[in-house]
Amino acid sequence: MQQALLDSLRARPRRWLLTGSAGFIGSNLLEVLLRNGQQVVSLDNFATGHRRNLDQVREAVGDRAWVNHRFIEGDIADPQACQQASEGAELVLHQAALGSVPRSINDPLGTHRANATGFLNMLVAAKDAGVERFVYAASSSTYGDSPTLPKVEDVIGRPLSPYAVTKYLNELYADVFGRCYGLATIGLRYFNVFGPRQDPSSPYSGVISLFIRALVEGRPPTIYGDGEQTRDFTYVANVVDGVLRACTAPDASGEVINVATGGRISLNELFRVLKTLTGATVEPTYGGTRAGDVRDSQADIGKARRLLGYEPSVALDRGLEQTVAWFRKTQMTTA
């Protein structure tokens, strides 16, 4: 993350609400905010997040910074929890959601409850609390079956999963709340985020964490389809950078913006890179193509550069190295 961004953050302490703080991306955001003197209320129900992530943040920032954090255990599907958490907030970072395309196919009602009803609850709470800006996690799944590469924000196709439907619905609701109520919203379409604190024990976790765990444990990971499908894998520090830029960018209100690296790699090549990094000797197994999966994904990040001053600071290879190192340090010692 660029030092100038951190300096500007530190120069003006604010009151933040962060949803999904015990999750992978949320806990990384929480750590950066607390390290830089911000006052944070965070909300999580531990549906996919973990208390250990909060414990790791506390250990990383120290007790002196941790006193600036108040945690609320609650569900965004509960309007009262959203209202309570939003009181006094100047900025909202909405990261809470039930991720995963396969999960949404297996449980569309649960996905809708968290991602659609919960999102609407948070918009209402933010509006009622008079927050200055509402920055939310959108998704590259919104591009659906559009064949266009790279993916440009205003060219989308049909959604391919219940998860994609809910994330597109978020964008529509955010736009309406901007026009009807004057709520300043910015949606950031994440592309295949990976990095420290991504849960490798969940079958719904990102492919990189699943690959790393299998390889370190000497098990063959499963690649669904032929492995030639491509993804724009984005290290979590780049996402944190994009989120914080969106909080102050003067021309970003009402926009939906890709946050990614602008590159792509096939799953077969990803496996080869991770095999080298971990020193594994196994080969992957191949399964059938999963319902809801897109074939290729690559972001055009021109809009993020223009409106946010965003530039990915951690390249894929460096991010993979750091993620493997984190896994060896934290997961193997607690296994």
Backbone torsions as a table, in degrees:
resi	resn	phi	psi	omega
1	MET	NA	138.4	-174.9
2	GLN	-70.5	138.1	-175.3
3	GLN	-62.2	-34.8	-179.6
4	ALA	-60.6	-36.8	178.6
5	LEU	-65.9	-43.3	179.4
6	LEU	-66.4	-38.1	178.7
7	ASP	-63.1	-41.9	-179.8
8	SER	-68.1	-34.6	176.8
9	LEU	-65.0	-46.1	-177.3
10	ARG	-66.6	-29.4	-176.2
11	ALA	-72.7	-18.6	-177.7
12	ARG	-137.2	87.0	177.5
13	PRO	-61.0	137.6	-178.8
14	ARG	-130.5	172.3	175.7
15	ARG	-104.5	119.6	-172.8
16	TRP	-116.9	147.1	163.5
17	LEU	-113.7	126.6	179.6
18	LEU	-121.2	114.6	175.0
19	THR	-92.1	151.2	-178.0
20	GLY	72.1	32.1	-172.9
21	SER	-69.6	-21.3	179.3
22	ALA	-89.4	1.0	179.3
23	GLY	-87.3	-175.8	-176.2
24	PHE	-64.1	-61.5	-178.6
25	ILE	-71.6	-41.3	-178.5
26	GLY	-58.7	-42.8	-178.9
27	SER	-68.9	-31.9	175.3
28	ASN	-68.3	-38.1	175.0
29	LEU	-65.2	-44.5	-179.6
30	LEU	-58.2	-43.3	-179.4
31	GLU	-61.3	-45.1	-179.3
32	VAL	-65.8	-42.4	179.7
33	LEU	-61.4	-46.8	-178.0
34	LEU	-69.6	-36.0	177.1
35	ARG	-60.5	-24.5	-173.6
36	ASN	-112.7	30.1	166.6
37	GLY	75.2	23.1	-178.1
38	GLN	-91.6	153.9	175.0
39	GLN	-94.6	120.2	-172.4
40	VAL	-127.8	127.1	163.4
41	VAL	-101.1	132.5	-180.0
42	SER	-128.2	153.4	-173.1
43	LEU	-133.1	131.7	177.3
44	ASP	-159.9	148.9	177.0
45	ASN	-111.1	4.5	178.2
46	PHE	63.4	24.8	175.5
47	ALA	-65.7	-39.8	175.7
48	THR	-128.3	-18.4	177.3
49	GLY	-82.3	175.4	-175.3
50	HIS	-138.9	143.7	175.4
51	ARG	-61.0	-30.5	-179.0
52	ARG	-63.2	-29.6	177.0
53	ASN	-65.7	-41.3	176.2
54	LEU	-65.1	-39.8	177.7
55	ASP	-61.8	-40.5	179.3
56	GLN	-66.7	-36.9	177.0
57	VAL	-65.0	-44.3	-179.9
58	ARG	-60.2	-42.7	178.6
59	GLU	-64.2	-38.0	-176.6
60	ALA	-70.8	-39.4	-174.2
61	VAL	-93.0	-21.5	-179.3
62	GLY	87.6	158.8	-175.3
63	ASP	-64.5	-29.5	-178.0
64	ARG	-64.4	-39.2	176.8
65	ALA	-81.5	-31.8	-176.3
66	TRP	-63.3	-27.0	179.9
67	VAL	-64.6	-16.4	177.4
68	ASN	-84.0	7.5	-176.6
69	HIS	-118.3	133.1	172.6
70	ARG	-123.4	121.6	-177.5
71	PHE	-99.6	134.9	174.1
72	ILE	-118.2	121.3	173.8
73	GLU	-84.7	113.0	-176.7
74	GLY	-166.5	168.4	-173.1
75	ASP	-112.3	130.4	179.2
76	ILE	-66.8	-15.0	174.4
77	ALA	-75.6	-6.1	176.7
78	ASP	-100.5	109.3	-177.5
79	PRO	-57.6	-35.0	-178.9
80	GLN	-66.6	-38.4	177.3
81	ALA	-63.1	-39.8	178.9
82	CYS	-66.0	-43.1	179.2
83	GLN	-63.7	-44.6	179.8
84	GLN	-60.5	-45.8	-176.5
85	ALA	-68.0	-29.4	-175.0
86	SER	-81.5	-14.9	-175.8
87	GLU	-58.3	123.8	176.5
88	GLY	82.2	-1.5	-177.9
89	ALA	-75.8	138.7	172.9
90	GLU	-93.5	-36.3	-177.3
91	LEU	-132.2	137.1	176.8
92	VAL	-114.9	128.6	171.5
93	LEU	-111.0	104.4	-175.3
94	HIS	-96.7	104.3	-179.3
95	GLN	-113.5	-12.5	-175.8
96	ALA	-66.6	133.3	178.5
97	ALA	-173.6	163.1	166.3
98	LEU	-97.3	106.3	-178.6
99	GLY	-81.2	178.2	172.6
100	SER	91.1	120.9	173.6
101	VAL	-62.3	-50.2	179.8
102	PRO	-59.2	-39.0	178.1
103	ARG	-59.4	-42.4	-177.6
104	SER	-67.1	-31.8	176.8
105	ILE	-70.5	-36.4	178.2
106	ASN	-76.2	-29.9	-175.6
107	ASP	-141.9	72.4	-178.1
108	PRO	-64.4	-34.0	-179.7
109	LEU	-67.1	-43.5	177.7
110	GLY	-63.1	-39.4	178.5
111	THR	-65.1	-43.1	179.3
112	HIS	-65.0	-41.7	-179.2
113	ARG	-57.4	-47.3	-177.6
114	ALA	-77.2	-47.1	-168.3
115	ASN	-87.2	-26.3	-179.7
116	ALA	-104.3	-59.6	178.2
117	THR	-61.7	-45.1	179.5
118	GLY	-62.3	-39.2	178.9
119	PHE	-64.9	-44.6	179.0
120	LEU	-63.0	-41.1	176.3
121	ASN	-56.9	-42.0	-178.5
122	MET	-69.7	-38.1	176.6
123	LEU	-61.5	-44.7	179.8
124	VAL	-63.0	-44.6	-180.0
125	ALA	-63.0	-41.4	179.6
126	ALA	-65.8	-41.7	177.1
127	LYS	-60.3	-48.0	-177.7
128	ASP	-65.5	-31.0	-179.7
129	ALA	-82.8	-8.3	179.6
130	GLY	68.7	37.1	-179.2
131	VAL	-67.3	154.2	-177.9
132	GLU	-77.9	-36.9	-175.5
133	ARG	-155.3	141.3	-177.3
134	PHE	-121.9	104.6	-178.5
135	VAL	-104.6	123.4	-172.7
136	TYR	-126.7	156.5	179.1
137	ALA	-81.5	106.1	170.3
138	ALA	-92.0	-170.3	-171.9
139	SER	-148.5	145.0	174.7
140	SER	-67.0	-14.5	177.0
141	SER	-61.6	-20.3	178.9
142	THR	-60.5	-25.6	-179.7
143	TYR	-68.4	-20.4	172.7
144	GLY	53.7	-129.3	-175.1
145	ASP	-92.5	15.4	176.7
146	SER	-64.3	127.2	-178.9
147	PRO	-82.6	-5.3	-174.5
148	THR	-62.9	131.2	173.0
149	LEU	-133.2	136.3	-8.9
150	PRO	-70.6	166.1	-176.5
151	LYS	-77.1	122.2	179.2
152	VAL	-106.8	139.3	-168.2
153	GLU	-52.7	-35.7	-174.0
154	ASP	-95.6	12.8	177.1
155	VAL	-123.6	100.2	179.8
156	ILE	-123.7	163.7	177.9
157	GLY	-113.4	-153.6	178.2
158	ARG	-86.1	138.4	177.6
159	PRO	-61.5	146.6	-177.6
160	LEU	-108.8	1.6	-177.6
161	SER	-157.8	159.7	172.8
162	PRO	-57.0	-36.3	177.3
163	TYR	-58.8	-46.9	-179.7
164	ALA	-62.3	-37.7	178.2
165	VAL	-60.8	-45.8	-177.8
166	THR	-65.0	-37.8	-178.7
167	LYS	-71.8	-33.2	174.2
168	TYR	-69.7	-38.9	176.9
169	LEU	-59.5	-38.6	176.2
170	ASN	-55.6	-44.9	-179.1
171	GLU	-63.5	-39.7	179.4
172	LEU	-66.3	-44.8	178.6
173	TYR	-63.2	-43.0	-179.8
174	ALA	-61.0	-41.9	179.0
175	ASP	-62.6	-43.3	179.8
176	VAL	-65.0	-40.6	179.4
177	PHE	-66.9	-29.5	174.3
178	GLY	-67.9	-43.9	-176.3
179	ARG	-77.9	-34.5	-176.9
180	CYS	-86.5	-35.5	-172.2
181	TYR	-120.2	-5.5	-179.6
182	GLY	76.6	17.1	178.2
183	LEU	-75.7	123.7	179.8
184	ALA	-79.3	111.1	-179.1
185	THR	-119.9	147.0	173.4
186	ILE	-136.8	124.3	176.6
187	GLY	-102.8	132.1	179.2
188	LEU	-112.7	114.3	179.7
189	ARG	-80.5	105.0	179.3
190	TYR	-77.4	145.2	176.6
191	PHE	-118.7	106.0	169.9
192	ASN	42.8	66.6	-176.9
193	VAL	-76.4	142.1	178.0
194	PHE	-145.3	164.9	176.6
195	GLY	144.5	-171.1	-179.3
196	PRO	-56.6	141.6	179.4
197	ARG	79.9	3.3	171.7
198	GLN	-74.1	128.3	-170.2
199	ASP	-72.8	111.8	180.0
200	PRO	-82.9	-5.0	-177.7
201	SER	-89.3	-13.0	-178.0
202	SER	-89.8	133.2	176.1
203	PRO	-65.7	-14.8	179.9
204	TYR	-96.8	7.8	-178.4
205	SER	-74.3	170.6	179.0
206	GLY	-64.8	153.1	-173.5
207	VAL	-62.7	-32.7	-177.9
208	ILE	-65.5	-44.9	179.4
209	SER	-66.2	-36.1	177.9
210	LEU	-67.1	-42.8	177.3
211	PHE	-60.9	-47.6	-176.3
212	ILE	-61.6	-46.0	-178.6
213	ARG	-60.6	-46.1	-179.9
214	ALA	-61.3	-45.0	-176.9
215	LEU	-66.5	-42.6	179.2
216	VAL	-64.6	-33.6	179.5
217	GLU	-87.0	0.5	176.8
218	GLY	77.4	22.3	179.0
219	ARG	-106.0	147.0	177.1
220	PRO	-75.3	122.5	175.8
221	PRO	-73.2	159.3	178.9
222	THR	-99.2	129.4	172.2
223	ILE	-108.3	123.3	-179.7
224	TYR	-88.5	133.9	-174.2
225	GLY	84.1	-158.8	-176.6
226	ASP	-88.7	-4.6	178.0
227	GLY	84.9	-3.1	-180.0
228	GLU	-90.5	-2.3	173.1
229	GLN	-64.7	146.6	-172.7
230	THR	-117.8	152.6	-179.6
231	ARG	-140.2	152.3	174.3
232	ASP	-98.1	84.0	-177.8
233	PHE	-73.9	131.9	-171.7
234	THR	-124.5	120.2	-179.7
235	TYR	-67.3	143.2	-170.8
236	VAL	-60.6	-31.6	179.1
237	ALA	-62.5	-32.4	176.3
238	ASN	-67.1	-38.2	178.3
239	VAL	-65.9	-45.1	178.0
240	VAL	-57.4	-43.2	178.1
241	ASP	-59.2	-46.6	-179.3
242	GLY	-64.3	-40.7	180.0
243	VAL	-62.1	-47.0	-177.1
244	LEU	-68.2	-34.0	175.5
245	ARG	-65.3	-37.6	-178.7
246	ALA	-65.6	-20.3	-177.9
247	CYS	-72.6	-21.1	-176.3
248	THR	-127.9	-8.5	-178.0
249	ALA	-59.3	124.0	-171.1
250	PRO	-67.7	-26.5	-174.0
251	ASP	-111.0	18.2	-174.0
252	ALA	-95.9	-14.6	-176.0
253	SER	-58.9	132.6	-179.9
254	GLY	84.6	0.9	-175.4
255	GLU	-99.1	159.3	168.2
256	VAL	-119.0	129.0	-167.0
257	ILE	-135.5	133.5	174.1
258	ASN	-69.0	136.3	170.0
259	VAL	-125.9	111.5	-174.1
260	ALA	-163.6	-159.8	178.3
261	THR	-107.4	-21.9	-176.8
262	GLY	88.3	4.9	177.7
263	GLY	-114.9	-177.0	174.7
264	ARG	-156.4	154.3	-179.3
265	ILE	-144.9	143.9	178.5
266	SER	-76.1	157.7	177.6
267	LEU	-65.7	-32.5	177.1
268	ASN	-64.4	-43.3	179.1
269	GLU	-69.2	-38.6	176.0
270	LEU	-57.3	-44.9	178.3
271	PHE	-59.0	-43.3	-178.6
272	ARG	-63.3	-39.6	178.9
273	VAL	-65.5	-45.9	-178.7
274	LEU	-68.9	-33.3	176.6
275	LYS	-61.1	-42.3	177.5
276	THR	-66.2	-44.5	-178.0
277	LEU	-64.2	-35.4	-177.4
278	THR	-91.5	-13.7	-177.3
279	GLY	73.4	19.9	-177.8
280	ALA	-74.8	160.9	179.9
281	THR	-119.8	-2.7	-176.9
282	VAL	-79.9	164.4	175.1
283	GLU	-116.4	156.3	-177.9
284	PRO	-75.5	159.3	166.4
285	THR	-103.3	157.6	-177.0
286	TYR	-118.8	135.2	177.1
287	GLY	-116.8	178.1	-179.5
288	GLY	-68.9	158.3	177.8
289	THR	-63.2	135.4	-177.9
290	ARG	-86.8	141.9	176.3
291	ALA	-60.8	138.4	176.1
292	GLY	90.4	-12.0	-178.9
293	ASP	-75.4	139.0	173.0
294	VAL	-87.5	156.9	-178.4
295	ARG	-78.4	-49.1	-176.5
296	ASP	-136.0	143.7	179.8
297	SER	-142.6	125.9	178.1
298	GLN	-155.8	131.1	-174.7
299	ALA	-92.6	142.7	161.4
300	ASP	-88.3	118.7	-176.7
301	ILE	-105.5	19.5	179.0
302	GLY	-61.4	-39.0	-179.7
303	LYS	-66.7	-40.1	177.7
304	ALA	-64.0	-39.2	176.9
305	ARG	-63.7	-42.4	-174.4
306	ARG	-73.3	-45.3	-173.9
307	LEU	-91.1	-30.0	-175.0
308	LEU	-107.9	-14.2	-170.9
309	GLY	69.0	26.6	-174.2
310	TYR	-82.7	139.6	172.1
311	GLU	-147.6	123.7	-179.5
312	PRO	-60.3	124.4	-175.5
313	SER	-96.5	-15.9	179.5
314	VAL	-119.0	113.8	-179.5
315	ALA	-73.1	162.9	-176.4
316	LEU	-55.8	-47.8	-175.4
317	ASP	-62.9	-41.2	178.8
318	ARG	-67.9	-39.4	177.7
319	GLY	-62.9	-40.0	177.7
320	LEU	-64.8	-41.7	177.6
321	GLU	-59.4	-45.5	-178.1
322	GLN	-67.6	-35.1	-179.8
323	THR	-71.0	-41.5	176.3
324	VAL	-62.3	-42.4	179.3
325	ALA	-62.7	-42.0	177.8
326	TRP	-62.8	-42.5	-178.9
327	PHE	-62.2	-46.0	-179.7
328	ARG	-61.9	-39.3	-176.4
329	LYS	-71.4	-42.4	-171.0
330	THR	-101.1	-41.3	-174.6
331	GLN	-79.7	-40.6	-176.9
332	MET	-71.8	-29.0	-179.8
333	THR	-78.7	-18.1	-179.0
334	THR	-107.8	-0.1	-178.0
335	ALA	-68.5	NA	NA
